[in-house]
Amino acid sequence: MDSVERVIATITFGKPDRIPTDLWTLPTVYMRHNGAVDDLLDKYPIDFVRRRHDLNNLDGRLMPGEYTDEWGCVWFNCNPGIFGMVVKYPLEDYRALDTLKPPFDWLKKSVESDIAAHPEPGKFWNGWGGDFFHRMCWLRGMENVMYDLMDGKPEIYRLRDMLLDFFGTQVSMVVKGDVNGVTFADDFGSQQQLLIPPRIWREFIKPVYKELVGICKSAGKYVFFHSDGVIYEIIDDLIEIGVDALNSQIWCMGGPEEVGKRFAGRITFWGELDRQHTVPHGTPDDIRAAAERMKQSLCVNGAGLIGQAEVDDLTSLENIEAILTAWN
């Protein structure tokens, strides 16, 4: 099997020849280890297109100082290589909603650049579907969004429709490219629970993703979804709307055993190893033991699990090697 066949067999609960692997890297891991990270990835190839970082040309949100993005959100950062935070929100006053113009010109250039050529033929390639809820919070401010959702403000629905139109356009462009799947990323959980009540999530956010996932499915693309935090209560909903693979912090949700009891065999788990504790602070043996627990609890006839972790400058080269070799 090549990597594309292996990933598809895994997420469709076929018979992959082994567990596919993936590694997410923040620029800081290259700032610490330089070319040694790529040496390991060359030695132990992953099955997904490798994310590469040009440390001399990082996204403005990853650089120290202030940066204004394509929507007019102002970011501030003091640590190169990790994401800063938004400090000025274009929609802090909703009167600005009347004049806010989504950056469609920027979008066209961005997507065309991303899908112009397959970066690694033979590897599974996910196009970028966006982060609807993140963008809403970056435009309005998270606290304001929470109040708006609880109060049912009409403006928050106008903003939702504007963003759905934008991200729907983005996904429609992405699926025309030579991608195998589409990734969405929105953090819906805190360390203990969902950020918003499940009822409101289902009424307000779920229809957005049902439409975006539907665009992918109509084009024959697989859907991958990332969300940080405790999202146990909405995994059934993500399965219902057609998400094929989920990257989530299963170690905050009772661990792989608890999650596997309910969801193994119904959705593929795209990792992840515990990046709060085990990946940065554990030993290679700890990583291998955690991977074995995930295999025992989440795999169904060898499918349903992608061996994945995210690493940064806190992760040793020994642990990165363990991550890449622990699954098979």
VOGU-3710 file (C-alpha; in Angstrom, 3 decimals, decimal comma):
1> mdsverviat> 0,000/0,000/0,000  1,120/3,553/-0,579  0,319/6,254/1,966  -2,904/7,407/0,308  -4,256/3,860/0,129  -3,208/3,223/3,738  -4,943/6,311/5,129  -8,124/5,647/3,144  -8,205/2,023/4,315  -7,829/3,258/7,886
11> itfgkpdrip> -10,555/5,905/7,873  -13,008/3,690/5,969  -12,370/0,728/8,292  -10,860/-1,415/5,598  -7,685/-3,434/6,045  -4,613/-1,178/6,152  -1,244/-2,928/6,072  -0,192/-0,917/9,134  -1,217/2,100/11,210  -0,556/5,298/9,225
21> tdlwtlptvy> 1,496/7,969/10,970  1,478/11,736/11,104  3,513/14,379/12,934  2,500/17,979/13,509  5,367/20,384/14,111  5,416/23,908/15,444  8,237/26,127/14,160  9,769/26,170/17,642  10,785/22,518/17,344  12,963/23,466/14,357
31> mrhngavddl> 14,307/26,475/16,241  15,583/24,061/18,894  16,612/21,014/16,877  17,271/22,498/13,425  17,640/19,874/10,693  17,561/16,930/13,090  13,753/16,890/12,938  13,764/16,497/9,162  16,453/13,827/9,479  14,079/11,787/11,649
41> ldkypidfvr> 11,193/12,356/9,247  13,397/11,188/6,380  14,338/8,083/8,357  10,768/7,337/9,480  8,477/8,765/6,767  4,953/9,765/7,740  1,924/9,106/5,552  0,698/12,689/5,271  2,184/15,625/3,417  4,889/17,003/5,678
51> rrhdlnnldg> 4,376/20,492/7,042  7,465/22,571/6,351  8,390/25,844/8,022  10,454/28,627/6,509  11,894/30,171/9,669  12,885/33,252/7,675  9,341/33,827/6,414  6,885/32,834/9,147  3,209/33,744/9,253  2,915/37,171/10,881
61> rlmpgeytde> 0,886/35,659/13,723  3,974/33,635/14,680  6,335/36,603/14,867  7,026/39,001/17,769  5,194/42,307/17,718  1,875/43,368/16,208  0,450/41,971/12,998  -2,806/42,804/11,205  -4,291/39,871/9,318  -6,423/39,780/6,170
71> wgcvwfncnp> -9,644/40,411/8,142  -8,250/43,376/10,069  -7,720/41,465/13,332  -4,648/42,773/15,181  -2,422/40,098/16,727  0,265/40,516/19,365  3,038/38,039/20,003  6,149/37,986/22,154  7,358/34,441/21,415  8,510/33,597/17,880
81> gifgmvvkyp> 7,282/30,309/16,501  4,007/30,020/18,410  0,711/31,754/17,750  0,083/35,076/19,429  -3,333/36,371/20,410  -5,759/38,885/18,968  -5,741/42,162/20,891  -7,926/44,344/18,639  -11,239/43,020/17,335  -12,768/44,592/14,215
91> ledyraldtl> -16,294/43,801/15,472  -15,927/44,783/19,103  -18,632/47,285/18,151  -21,254/45,571/16,003  -21,878/48,766/14,048  -18,743/47,837/12,098  -20,512/44,731/10,777  -22,277/46,853/8,150  -18,960/47,741/6,524  -16,942/44,568/7,140
101> kppfdwlkks> -15,868/43,015/3,838  -14,662/39,401/3,822  -11,254/39,132/2,076  -12,337/37,155/-0,972  -9,489/38,477/-3,132  -6,956/37,281/-0,565  -8,789/33,950/-0,314  -8,562/33,249/-4,037  -4,813/33,861/-4,101  -4,253/31,876/-0,901
111> vesdiaahpe> -6,158/28,780/-2,025  -4,708/28,847/-5,530  -1,220/28,977/-4,044  -1,936/26,097/-1,663  -3,412/23,739/-4,257  -1,336/24,729/-7,283  0,774/21,582/-7,092  0,743/18,458/-4,948  3,654/19,030/-2,544  4,464/15,332/-1,994
121> pgkfwngwgg> 2,981/12,901/-4,527  2,030/9,596/-2,931  1,328/11,156/0,455  -2,160/11,845/1,789  -2,894/15,531/1,319  -5,471/17,505/3,252  -6,532/20,906/1,983  -7,385/23,614/4,498  -11,108/24,118/5,135  -10,785/26,858/7,712
131> dffhrmcwlr> -11,689/27,635/11,297  -15,127/29,229/11,386  -15,516/29,583/15,167  -11,956/30,787/15,663  -12,496/33,531/13,105  -15,756/34,558/14,730  -13,949/34,962/18,055  -11,021/36,784/16,452  -13,407/39,248/14,845  -15,703/39,827/17,802
141> gmenvmydlm> -13,741/38,668/20,858  -14,451/35,376/22,603  -16,174/36,877/25,632  -18,458/38,934/23,409  -19,260/35,874/21,280  -20,211/33,900/24,380  -22,572/36,623/25,570  -24,029/36,997/22,073  -24,745/33,274/21,836  -26,408/33,153/25,230
151> dgkpeiyrlr> -28,465/36,268/24,460  -29,322/35,168/20,911  -28,259/38,515/19,432  -29,380/38,943/15,809  -25,938/40,257/14,864  -24,229/36,992/15,793  -26,445/35,223/13,249  -25,542/37,804/10,604  -21,887/37,202/11,363  -22,383/33,448/11,197
161> dmlldffgtq> -23,993/33,708/7,766  -21,190/35,950/6,507  -18,557/33,489/7,687  -20,442/30,504/6,291  -20,505/32,202/2,899  -16,762/32,866/3,131  -15,719/29,418/4,310  -18,187/27,747/1,970  -16,436/29,554/-0,870  -13,069/28,468/0,497
171> vsmvvkgdvn> -14,031/24,797/0,753  -15,627/24,846/-2,702  -12,319/26,080/-4,110  -10,180/23,636/-2,120  -12,087/20,511/-3,204  -11,411/21,374/-6,840  -7,730/20,767/-6,179  -5,850/17,477/-6,128  -6,444/17,016/-2,405  -7,471/13,746/-0,772
181> gvtfaddfgs> -9,282/15,364/2,121  -10,093/18,617/3,869  -9,118/19,627/7,399  -11,197/21,867/9,654  -9,965/23,114/13,017  -11,990/24,787/15,750  -11,413/24,526/19,486  -14,773/23,871/21,117  -13,617/22,568/24,496  -11,925/23,758/27,650
191> qqqllippri> -9,916/21,471/29,918  -13,121/20,344/31,645  -16,076/20,813/29,284  -17,452/22,387/26,113  -17,003/26,137/25,881  -20,682/26,580/25,045  -23,706/24,462/26,012  -24,285/21,477/23,697  -27,770/22,746/22,826  -26,401/26,048/21,534
201> wrefikpvyk> -23,552/24,289/19,721  -26,092/22,107/17,922  -28,387/25,003/17,054  -25,745/27,514/16,003  -22,526/25,768/14,946  -23,502/22,287/13,827  -25,503/23,531/10,784  -22,420/25,422/9,589  -20,253/22,343/9,646  -22,990/20,168/8,215
211> elvgicksag> -22,965/22,414/5,151  -19,166/22,632/4,893  -18,724/18,880/5,329  -21,456/18,348/2,740  -19,448/20,308/0,167  -16,486/18,004/0,794  -18,546/14,846/0,575  -20,230/15,946/-2,638  -16,766/16,305/-4,152  -15,665/12,872/-2,928
221> kyvffhsdgv> -13,229/14,210/-0,324  -12,610/12,862/3,168  -13,113/15,120/6,178  -10,650/15,565/9,032  -11,501/17,647/12,090  -9,394/19,039/14,934  -10,699/20,390/18,214  -8,889/20,967/21,478  -10,463/20,427/24,865  -13,184/18,191/26,228
231> iyeiiddlie> -15,607/17,671/23,323  -16,999/14,272/24,316  -20,583/15,553/24,119  -20,397/16,477/20,429  -18,419/13,575/18,954  -21,690/11,861/18,040  -22,682/15,023/16,160  -19,398/15,122/14,252  -19,918/11,501/13,244  -23,485/12,293/12,177
241> igvdalnsqi> -22,480/15,113/9,829  -19,828/12,971/8,159  -16,457/13,650/9,794  -14,126/10,753/8,952  -11,199/11,402/11,294  -11,008/13,373/14,539  -7,949/14,899/16,161  -8,834/15,598/19,777  -7,343/15,575/23,252  -8,610/12,141/24,222
251> wcmggpeevg> -6,403/12,166/27,313  -8,555/14,984/28,763  -11,692/12,901/28,156  -10,907/9,900/30,326  -8,180/8,498/28,092  -8,374/6,142/25,113  -10,145/3,418/27,070  -13,099/5,630/27,974  -13,327/7,245/24,543  -12,922/3,912/22,785
261> krfagritfw> -15,829/2,307/24,648  -18,251/4,646/22,918  -16,638/5,650/19,660  -14,127/3,024/18,477  -15,201/1,727/15,089  -17,461/4,716/14,419  -14,842/7,358/13,629  -11,088/7,259/13,086  -8,955/8,836/15,782  -6,251/11,012/14,249
271> geldrqhtvp> -4,150/10,730/17,392  -3,393/12,340/19,546  -0,723/11,447/22,045  -0,949/13,603/25,163  0,887/16,810/24,209  0,306/18,405/27,610  2,299/15,831/29,563  3,613/12,715/27,837  4,975/14,208/24,613  6,955/17,105/26,163
281> hgtpddiraa> 7,752/15,687/29,597  7,552/11,890/29,354  10,165/9,375/28,280  10,282/7,358/25,060  8,974/4,402/27,059  6,034/6,542/28,243  5,239/7,398/24,628  5,384/3,774/23,524  3,129/2,754/26,417  0,581/5,472/25,563
291> aermkqslcv> 0,592/4,449/21,894  -0,058/0,847/22,903  -3,048/1,908/25,013  -4,439/3,816/22,047  -3,972/0,827/19,748  -5,701/-1,505/22,184  -8,674/0,834/22,755  -9,211/2,632/19,440  -8,181/0,218/16,667  -10,807/-2,037/15,104
301> ngagligqae> -9,263/-4,829/13,017  -6,207/-2,649/12,483  -8,182/0,399/11,319  -9,628/3,470/13,003  -6,378/4,973/14,333  -3,737/7,270/12,882  -0,560/7,473/14,966  -0,227/11,218/15,472  1,253/13,766/17,856  2,160/17,451/17,857
311> vddltsleni> 5,635/18,543/18,918  7,293/21,817/19,832  10,537/22,984/21,406  9,750/21,150/24,669  9,923/17,795/22,870  13,253/15,968/22,780  14,570/14,270/19,663  14,376/10,955/21,519  10,659/11,489/22,106  10,083/12,507/18,491
321> eailtawn> 11,757/9,295/17,348  9,566/7,314/19,751  6,445/9,012/18,360  7,404/8,067/14,809  8,165/4,427/15,644  5,687/3,519/18,403  2,732/2,469/16,264  3,944/-0,486/14,204
//
